[in-house]
Amino acid sequence: MNRRARLQRWFPFLAWPRPDRSTLVGELWAGLTVGMMVIPQGVAYAALAGMPLVTGIYASMLPALVAVLWSSSTRLSVGPTALSALLVGSALLGMAEPGSAQWVTLAVWLALLSGLLQIVLGLGRFGWLMNLVSAPVLTGFTQAAAILILLSQLPALIGLDGSLGSLLQQPHINAQAMAFGLGALLVLALGKRWFPRFPVLMALVVACALLSEVLGFARAGGAVVGTLPAGLPAVQLPAALSWSQFGDLALPAMVLTLISFLETASSAKVDNQRGGTRWNENQDLIGQGLAKIASGLCGAFPTSSSFSRSAINLYAGAKTGWATIFSVLLVLLVLLWLTPALYHLPQAVLAAVVVAAVSSLVQPAELRRIWRAAPVEAITCATTFVLTLATAPRLYWGVLAGLLMGLSHFLYHRLHPRIIEIGLHPDGSLRDRHLWNLPLLAPDLYALRMDAELDFASASSLERAIMEHLALHPEVRQICLFAQPINRIDATGVETFGKLRHMLAQRGTTLHLSGMKLPVESVLRRAGELPAATAPQGLLRLHRTDHEALLALQPTHEDFTI
């Protein structure tokens, strides 16, 4: 590896192509489109996380810049997201008062811990670990989290003074706040449908802030954003925590790392498919981890990739990471000079922003789709959904339960591989003899196929299938294992194969091996379980192809095709 390649490995942005004028113009418009969306969303998600509202803008600037410079997927929009904000708010509940200095400190440490964990996973090339969470588990969690987010935003959306429970008593509702919230929600829904390219969100924020000031909404007691600090955030380390507090943050940090990277994966796969490139998940882990650390050092909360903003970035024509850089510049301008313009923005409008962004995550039809494809995984999805709702605000128990169920289902299938007796179908293919009511390949033959690796998980199943068949059919004098699906063998598989070979030799039964792959054959030869290629074949016979095996097993039938 030359010096330039080493530099590009540690600084991926050095590999960016030099943009021309037309590219920069397109990137500018895409960046401004995303920037006008991320500012109000950042403020709204900060409220959802229980953080000072300005931290949502902080989390939209430096973390986005760091992520685009060190990630492989440069067209993703990194910053505050609804799921990450909800996880922060739920994880810290009971540990501090929302919005307090202690709450902010804990959120900062949560960003630092989850960011450090992602960097370690990326440097260690452990991106494959993220595949442990199946799509049904993520679907169940996302559906439940979306419902929890919507419920948390309803009081602010309708101007309710108090929690949702107060609706059952004597609710006090601010009519103007309700008008702002529901009106903003309607505008966002219509804008998404009829004007997808127009920055409806930013125009709505400006219009609502001006209308609120004209109507004197704040003076009449309405909840508004209020004063936001202007200027750049101070980059500093947070106050130290006790070991018990670190312990309380450990599990939420791991779940946050998992969920936020799955958010990234959903966007990154689309980005790389459109770009015709291979997704480097380990580099994205590093980039996302550095972004979280940058967010923590700015005094903000953990960030992630936003699927909706990333989709808008692609839709607006972004082709490189320059779009994100222009978006960051817009956020910088707002921080330096335009935060006073947000003073009169009703908090009901922020709630509408969150509701509009999250409502698309609620998809009841997903459970029906999963049920039709895999009922067991649908049960896993439903269990994750129910437990996430039932254990709120400790949302991670739903994810962990779904993860455990998914892994248990996976292990069950590994420990119970599909083993079938083979017959020759009239179309010339080898199929399940009992399913298709096919005749035996030969009267004294047991022909079988195992669709799995021959390892510690499946070896006992293969041994049991052969032994049970021989006990029921003592007339069998030939066994043929169609081994093409077996692409790997471990020490347990070698030991089991050796025991079977010796047992069959003792009872005078010929063992045929058809279509064995070279990696498996090489391991067995090194272990001394296969004779040398030049040795005469006795009770153990190797056939390179299934066609060759069938010729040996049915010498009088040569009119079949495989």
N, C-alpha and C positions, 0 to 999 in steps of 0.2 A: 504494500500500500504506500503510494507516494505521499509527499507532504501535503499536497492540495486535497487529496482524498481524506487524509486524516483530519485536516481542518474542517472539511465539509461534514465529517461524521459528528464532530463535536459542535459545530456551528452550521446547522443545515441551511440557514438563510444565505450562506455564501454560494450555494448551488442554484439560487434563483436566477432565471434568465433575465438579461437586461431588457426592461420594457421600452417600447417605442411610444411615441406621442399618442397614437390612437388607443393603445392599451391603457395608458395612464388615464386618459379621459374616461374610458369605460370603467376602470377601477374606481375613479373618483365618484362617479354617480352611484355605483354599487355600494361603496363605503358610506356615502352620505345617507343612502336609503336605510342601511342597517343602523348607522349611528343615530338617526332620528327615531328609530324604534327602540334601541337599547337604553337610551337615557330614561324615558318614562318607565320602561320595564324594570330597569335597575332600581329605581326609587321604589316601585311597587314591591319588588321582591325583597328589598331591604326591610320593608314593613312586615312582610310575611315571615322573615327570619327573626323579627324582634330587634333589629339593628337600627341605629340612627340612619335616617333616610339617605344622607349624603354618602354613606358607605356603599350604597348601590351604584353610585356614579364612580366612586373609587374602584370598585370591582370591575367596572366596565372599561377601564383605561389601561393601567400598567399590566394587569394580568392578561388582557387581550393581546397586548404588544408582545409580551414574553412568549405567550403560547404560539403566536403565528411565526415567531422567529425560530423556535426550537421544536416545532411539530412537523411531521411529514405531511399532514393534511392542512394545507395553508388556507383553504377557503371556508373553514369552520368559524363560526362566531362564538367566541369564548367570553364568558362573563357570568352574571347572575342568571340562574334558572329557577323555575318554580320548584322542581323536585329537590334540588340542593338546598334552597331556602327553607323548604318544609322540613327537611332532615335536620338542618341546623336548629330551627326553632323547636322541634320536638325533642332533640337530643339534650338541649340545655334546659328544658323546662324542669323546674324543681331545683336546679343548681344555682340559679340566680334570677333576679328580676329582669324581665325583658327590657332592653334599652339601657340598662345600668352599665356602669364601668366594668363590673365583674362579668356581666353577660358578654360584653364586647371582648374582654380578655379571653374568655372561654371560647368564643367563636373564632378568634384569631388563632388560638392554639389548635383548634379543630382543623383550620385551614392548613396550618404548618404541619401537623401530624399526618393528615391525609395526603398532603403534597409530598412530604418526605417518603411516605410509603409508596406512592406511585413512582417516584424517581428510582427507588431501590428496585421495584419490580421491573421497571424499564431497563435499567442498567444490567440486571440479572437475566434479561430476556425471558421474563415470566409472563409475558402478555397472554400466553395460552391459558393461564389460570382464570382469566375472565370468562372463558368458555364454560366454566363450571356452572354458571347460572344459565338455565335454559330459557328459551323464549316464553314458555307458559308462566314461569316464575316471575319474570320481568313484567309480563302483561298483567298478572294478578296484582303485583305490587303497584304498578303504574295506575291501574284503575282505582285501587283503593286510595292511593295518595292523591289522585285528582279529586276524588269525592271529598276527602278531608280538606283539601285546599279550598274547594268551592264552599264548603260549610264554614270555614274560617273567615271567608271574605263576605259572606252574606250580611252580617251586621253592618259593616261599613258601606256595603253596596246600597242598602235600603235606608241608611241613616239611623239605624237602631242604636239607642243609647243603652249599652249593656250587651250581654251574650244572647245567643239564640233562645236560651231558656226563658228569658224575660218576655218572649212573645206569648207565653202561656199565662202570664200574670197581667200586669198593666204596662204594656210596651209604650215607650216614648220614642216616636219616630219623627225625625226631622224631614219635613216634606220636601224642602229644597234639596237636601242631600240625596233623598231618594230620586228626585227628578234628575239630578246630575248623574247619579250612578246608573240608573236604568236607561237614561237617554244616551249616555256614553256607550253603554253596552250595545244598544241598538245601532248607533252610528258605526261602531267597530264591526258589527256583524254585517251590516249592509256594505261597508267599505271593503271588507274582505271579499265579498261576493261580486260587487260591481266595479270596484276600482282597485284591483290588486296591485297595480304599479304605483299608485299614488300614496304618499306618506300620510295616510289617514290618521295614524296614531299621533304623530307630532302635531298635525294641524288641529286635532281634537284637543290635545293638551293645551296648546296656545289659546284656542277659542274658549275652553272652559275656564282657564286662568283669568282671561280678560272679563268674561261674563261674571265670574265670581267676584272680581274686584268691583265691577259696575254695580252689582246687586248688593254689595256689602255683606257677602255671605260670612266672612270671618268675623266681622263686627257683630253679626247677629248670633254668634256662638257656634257657627258651623266649623267642622273639623277640616283644616287645610294643612298643606305640607308645612307651611311656616318658614322660618329663616333657615337656610342652608348655608354652612360655612363656604366662603369663596376661597379659591386658591388651591394649590396642590397639597395632597396629603403628606404628612410627615412620615418618612420611612424609619421605623424603629422596631426594636424587639419588644414583645409584650412582657408584662410582669410575670414573675415565676409562679408556678402552681405547686401545690403539694402532691406527693406521690399518689394519694387517694384520688385527687382530682384527675391526675393523668390516667389512673385506672378507669375512672368513670368515662373518660373520653376515648378509651382504646377501642371498644366495640363500635361506637358510633363512627369513629374515624375509618375503621375497616369497611363498614357498610357504605359509608359515604364514598370511599374510594371505589368500591365495586359498582355502585349505582351510577355515579358520575361518569365512570369510564364506559359503562354500557350505554349511557346517553351519547358519549363521544363516538362509540362504535357505530351506533345507528346512523349518525350523520356521516362519519368518515367513510363507511362502505359505499354510500350513495355518491360521495365526492369522488372517490377513487374509481368507481365504476364509470362515472361520466368522463373522467379524465383518462381512462384506459391505463391506470397505473395500479401497482400492487400496494395494498395497505400495509404500512409498517407500524404495527400496533405498539411495538416497544418504543419507538421514537415518539409516538403520540402520548404514551404513558409519561415519558420524560417531560415533554412539552406541557402536558396538563398538570403534572406535579409542580413544575417550576411556576406555572401560572398561579396555582393555589398558594405557593409560598410567597409569591409577589403580592397576592391579595392580602395575605396575613400580615406581611410587613407594612402594608399600607393601612392597616387597621380595619380591614374589611373581612368578609366571610368567604367560605369556600366557593369557588367558581366551577363551571363545567361548560360543556358545549351545548348550545341551544339548538335543538332540531329545527324549530320554527325560524329562527334568525338565520341559521345556516342555509335553510331552503330558500329564504328570501335573498340571501347573498348570491346563491347560484342563479336564482330566477332573474335577479337584476343584472346578470352578466359578468359576475366576478370570475376571473381566470387565474389570478395569482393572489399572493398574500398582500399585495399593495392595497387592495380594497379594505382590509382590516386596518392597515396603517392610516388610511384616510378617515376611517371611522373613529380611530383613536384620537386623531387630530380634532375632530368635531367634538368629542367628549371633553378634550382638553380646553377648547374654546368655551364650552359651557361652564366648566369648572372655574375658569379664570374670570369670566365676565357675565355670565347669564344665569347664575343660580338665583338671583333675586326675582327673576321672571316666574319662578316656580312657587313663590310664596303663597299666592292665592289659589293654587290648584287644589280643588276639593279632594279629600282622601277617598271619597266615594268614587271618583274617577280612577284613582289608583286601583281600587278594588275591581272596577270594571275591566281595567287592563289585565289584571291577573285572571279574572274569570274568563275573559275572551281568549286568553292564551291557553288556559288549562282545559276549557270545556271540550276541545277536540280530542283530549286524551281519554275521555269517557266513551268507550266503545263496547257496549254490551254484546254486540254480535261476535266479538272476538272469542268469547267463551264457547258459543255455539260452533264456530269454525274449528276451534281446537278439539271440541268433543267429537265432531264428525271425523277428524283425522286420527285422534288418539285419546280415547276416553280416560285412560289413567292419567295422562298429562293434564287433561281438563280438570280432574279432581285436584291435582297439584296446584293448578292455577286458582281454582275456587278456594282451596285451603289457604293459600297465600293471601288472597283477597280478604277473606273473612278474618284471619288472624291479624293482618295489618290494621284493619278497622278496629278489631276488638282490643288490641294491645296499645292503641294510640294513647299517649304520644310516643311510646317506645316502639317505633315503626320497625326497627331492625328485627324484632322477633318474627314478624311475618316473612321477611326475606330469608332468615335463617331456617325457618321451618320449611319453606318452599325449597331451599337449597338442599336440605337434608332429604326431603322426599324425592327430589329429582335425582340425587346421587344414589339413593336406595333403589329407585327404579332402574337406574343404569346398571348398578351392581347385580340386581336380580337377573337382568337379561344377560350380563356377562357370565354369571354362574349357571344360567340355564340356556345354553346356546341352541340354535335350531339345528337339529340332527334329523335327517330324513332318509328313508330307504328309497333308492333310486330305481326308476324304471324307464324304459325307452318309449317315448311318446310317438304316436304315428307321424307327427311332423318332423321327427328326427332329433328332437331335443331330449335331454335328460331331466325328468321331473319327479315330483313326489309320487311314488308308486301307489300309495294308499289314497291320496287325494284324487288322483285321476284314474284309479282302478286299472292299473297297468299290470301286465304279467311280469313274473320274475325274469331277470336277464339270463339266468341259468338255473336249473333245478337245485343245485347244491351250492348256490352263491348267495351271500349277503352283501349287497352293494349299498353303500351309504355315503352321505356327504354331510360335513359339518360346516356351517356358514359362520365361522368364527376363527380367531387365532387359537393355536394349540398352546395354552399357557396354564398357569396355576388356577385360573378361574374356570376354564372349560375342560381341562384334561380329565377330571373325574367323570364328567358327563359322557365323554367319548368312551371311556373305559366301561362305564356302566351300560351304555347302549349296546356295545358289542357282547359283553358278558351275558346280559339278559337275553339277547337274541339267541346266543349259542345254547343257553339253558333251555329255551323253548323249542329250538330247532337243532337237535344234536346231529342231524344229517348234513349240516352245512360243512363243506370241505374247502370252500374258497371265500375269502372276504376281500372286497375291493373298496378301498377308501379313495373316493374322488376328492383329491386334496387341493384342487386349484383355489378354492376360497381361503385356504390357510396361508396367510402371508407372513406369519411370525410364529416362532416357537421359543419357549424359554426352558430353563432347567427342569421345571416340573413337567413340562410337555415332553422333553427328551426322556425323562425317567419313566413316564407313563407309556410312551411309545415303546421303550425297551422292554417293559414288563409285558405289554401286549404281544410283542413280537416273539418273545421267548415262550409265553403261554401257548400261542397258536402253533409254534414249532413243535412243542411237546405233544400236542394232540394231532399233529400231522396236517394242519390247516394251512393252505397257501394264502399269503397276504399280498395283495396287489395294491400298488400305490400309483394313482393316475394323476398326471398333470401337476406334480409337486413343483413348487416354485424354487428357484435356485437358492435364495437365502435360507429357506427351511432345509433344503437338501444339504447345503453346506454345513449347517449346524449339526445335523444328524451324522454326517460323515466324520466331522471332527470329533464327535462324541463316540465314534465306533459303532453306531447303531445301523449304519448302512454299509454294505460291502463296497469294495473298490469298484470303479466303473468297469474294469476289465475282468473282475471276478465272475465265475459262472453263477447264474441265478438258480437258487434252489427253491425254498419255500417263501422267499421274499423276492418279488418281481416288480421292477419299476417300468412304468409306461410313460413316455414323454407327453402324450396327448390322450384325451378321452377316446378319440377314434382308434388309436392303437390299442388301448385297453379293451375296447369292445370287440375288436378283431380277435384278441387273445381269449376273451371270455366267450365269444360266440363265433367260433371259427367257420361255421357254416352259413353265417349271415353277413354279407358284405355289401348289401344294398342300402345301408342307412347312412345318414349324414349328420354331422354334429356342427 
